[in-house]
């Protein structure tokens, strides 16, 4: 009489045994694209992204390059050449700006990136 068991034990087909038991895997968290800095301040200036803002990069404000960090962790940072709104960091001794997605109404008034 033939031995009963799974196909893999006899070198045959696995169809007799069904699926192998599976283990629950941890789900990777959603990627973080920036720093959580709290609500967007009311006062912002327009800047042009000059390098990737991951984790920090440079934006151009009034023809001066300034370090900036992307402040919208749920959204990918914009590509170089894009307009962003920037605000000063909340820490008094920080020279890094926080960059946010542009406010459509502010940029619809004909603001063009500096060359």
Secondary structure, DSSP 8 states (H G I E B T S, - for coil): ----S-HHHHTS-GGGT-S--------------S----S--S--EEEEE-S--SSEEEEEETTEEEEEEE--TTS----TT-EEEEEE-SSTT---EEEEE--HHHHTTS-----
